[in-house]
Amino acid sequence: MILKKSNATYTTIILDLIIIIFIFINILSSIVLAQQPPDGMEFNVDPLLILTIIAREIVLIGLGSFLLFKWFKAEKRFITDLPFLMALTTFILVVAKAYDLYLYNFFGDYDFSLYFTEDPNIIWYGKIRWLIMMVNTVPLVGLLLSIWMADYKKKYFYLILITFISFWTIYIVLVPSFEYLKNVNAFLLLPVLILSIITFLFLYRNKRLPHVHSLIIAIAWIAYLISSILRPFFLTIGEPPWGIAWISEILDLIIWSIATLGFVIKPKYYHNK
């Protein structure tokens, strides 16, 4: 699908995306803020964690906007283009972090197990977060499929993507306990990151996508993979239950900034194209 060049169209699409994001955050905030913690528990805010999340959201919005404008400037634009899909992933991540901001405040200094003992329905707070994470991976999965299945018919592309979305949606909604839910990160996000690393290293080695520095993006994804693995350990250091999770937020902010540099810095073979 190619979009015709039109400044008015570009502006409209950008404004629509921004409006949709903020409306979604507003609706989400209205729903979750209407809830109350279980009896005997209070909200407890970690200022450092809150500030790092807000800083990350601001940076992500800036990075997503930059990628979107870069996509608009291209002579030909496809919805499967890397800048567009990365921008989409970034904006969805902003929504995810907005929800994280609420969850960090909601659960305060209490252990998850205590909350689930008091009110088992609280597991839906986690399910919503993992559903957002699943949606966040969809553009990346679509990108990987468009690269590795370029010679296949489109129907197979959509079949795999729909199967991926359906399976994880059903699993997250039906999973009965938090013990099963918390493993979603290992089986959903990590495989996508590993395949992304392999893909971008392959693209760089074979001098593909000359307008994108695939090696820088691959390095960023490697760092993101390491950060994701370390995050549970950061939660166990310091005051429970979030520990020094703010370090993960800072690391991820830096990592996403590095990934964006992959769209600014050209690879050595760029001039040979």
N, C-alpha and C positions, 0 to 999 in steps of 0.2 A: 504493500500500500504506500503510494507516494503522495505527499501533501504538496499542493501547489503553493507557490510563493505569494504571500500576501501579508504585509505588515499588520493590517487590521486583524487578520486571522491569528497571527502570532500573538498579538497583544491579548486578544480574546481568550485564547487557549491558556496563556499564562495566568491571566486574572481568574479564569474559571478554576484552574488547578489550585491556586492559592485560596480562593473562596471555599472550594470543596474541602480542602485540608482544615481550614479554620472552623468551618461549620461542623465538620466531623469531630474535631477536638472539643468544640463547644457542647455538642450533643453528648459526647462521651463524658465530659466533665459534669454536665448536669445530672446524668444518670448515676455516676459513681459517687459524686459528692452528696447525693441525697441519701446514701446509705450511712449506717452508723456501725461502729465497731461493736463486737459482742459486749455484754454487760460486764462492767468492771475494768474495761480496757480503754485507753485513751490514745489520741493521736500524739505522735512524738516525732518531731522534725529534726533531721540531721542537716544543719545548714550547709556544710561542706558538700554533702552529696547532692542536695538540692541545687546549689550553685553550679556544680559541675554538669549536671544534667541540663540545666537551662543554657549553659554555655555551649554544650554539645548540640542542643536543638538549634540555637542561633547559627552555629557553624554549618550544620547540616542543611538548613534552609538556604544559606549562601552557596554551598557547594551544589545543591540540587538546582538552584536557579542558574548558576554558571553553566552546568551541563546542559540544561534545557536551552539556554540561549545559544550554546555552541551547536546544538543539534539544529536549531532554527536557521543558523547561518549557512548550513550546508546546502549545496545546490540541489541535491536529491535527499529526501528524508523518508526513512522507513520506520515503522513502529517497532521493528526488530533491531534498529541501530543501537550500538552499545551506549552512546551518550544518553539517549532517551530512556533506555531500560535502567541505567544507573541512576538517572535523575528520579525515575519513578520509585526505585528502591529506596533512595535517599528520603524522599518525601513520606513514604510509608513508614520509614524508620522514625521520622519526626513524630508521627502519630503514636508509634510504639513507645517512644521515650516520654511523651506526654502522659501516657497511661502508667508508665513506670513511676513517674513523679508522684502520681496519686498512690500507687501501691506502696512505695517506700514510706509515705506518710501514714497510710492506713494501718500497716502492720507494726509500725513503730519499733519498739524494743522487744516485742514478744516473739516467741518461737512459733513457726508455722504449725507444728503439731498441736500446740495449745489452742490455736484458732480453730483448727479442724475438729478438735474435740468439742469445743463450745458450739460450733455451728458448721456442720459438714457442707452446707450450701456454699460456704466461702470458696470452695474449690473452683467455683465458676469464675472467680476473679482471676485465678491462674489460667483457666481455660480460655478466657477472652484474650489474655496476654499471648498465649501460645498460638491462638488462631491468627492474631495480628502478625506474629512472627512467621507463620506459614504463608500468609499473604505477602509478607516482605520478601520471601524467597522465590515467589512465583516469577517475577521479572528475570531473576538470575537463572532460574531453571529454563525459562523461555529462551534466554540468550544462549545457554549451553546447547539446547536442542537445535536452535537455528544454525549453530556452527557445525555440530557433529552430524546433523541430519539434513544438511543442505541439499543433498542429492536425492532425498526421499520425498514422496508426495506429502503435501501439506496435511492431509487427513491423518497421517501417522503422527505428525507433530502435535496436532490438537488432541488426538486420542491419548497420547502419553501425558500431555499437560493436564487434561481433564481428569485422567486417572490419578495423577499425583495430587491434585487439589482435592478430589473426592475422598481418596483414601485417608489423607491426613485430617481432613475436616471430620469425617466419621469417627476416626480414632480419638481425636481430641475431645469431641463432644461426648462420646460414649465411655471413655476411660473412667473407671470407678473411683480411683484414689489418686492422691498426689504423688505417691511413690511411682506409679506408672507415668504420670503426667510429666514429672521432672526429667524423665529419660528422653522426652521428645527432642530436647536440644541436641543430644548425642546422635540420634538417629535421623534427624531432619536437617539441622543446620550444618553439622560437621561434614557429612558426605557432600553436600552442595559446595562447601568451601574447598574441600580437597579436590573435587572435580574442576572447580573454577581455577585453582592453582595449576593443575595439569593442563587445562585448556589454554591459559594465557602463556604458560611456558612453551607450549606447542606452537602457539601463534607467533611468539617472538623467535623461536628457533627456525621456523619456516618462513620468516619475514612476511607475515600476513598482517593486515590492518596497519599499513604504514603511517596512518594519521594518528595512531594510538601507540603509546609506549607500553606494550604488553608486559614487559619485564617488570616495570615499576608497579603495575597493577598486581602482577603475580606476587611480588615481594610484599605488597600491602595486604593481600589476602593471606599470605603465610603468617604475617604478624597478627592479623585478625583471628586466625585459627589458634595461634598461641594464646592470645588474649582471652578467647572464649574458653580455652582449656583451663587457664589460670583463674578465671572469674570465681569458680566455686571455692578455691583456696583463699582468695581475698575476703570472701564472706566469713571465713572462719577466723580471721585475724582481727583483733580489736573487739569492740562492743557488738554483741549479737543483736538482730540476726544479719545485719548488712555489713558488719566489719568495716573494711577499708574498700568497699565497692567503688568508692569515688575514684580510686586509682584506675580501675577498669574503664570508667567513663572518660578519663583524661587520655588514656592509651588509645581508646577507640576513636576519640576526636582527632588525635594525631594521625592515626592509621587511615581514616577516611580522607583526611587532607592530603596524605601521600598518594592515595589512590586517585584523587582528582588530578594530581600533578601528571599522572599518566596520560591525561588528555591535553596537557599543556606542552610537555616536553616531547619532542619527536625522537623516534629511534634513529640509530646511525644509518639504517638503510632507507630512510625516508626520501632522501634526494635521488635514490636510484630508481624510484618509481616514476 
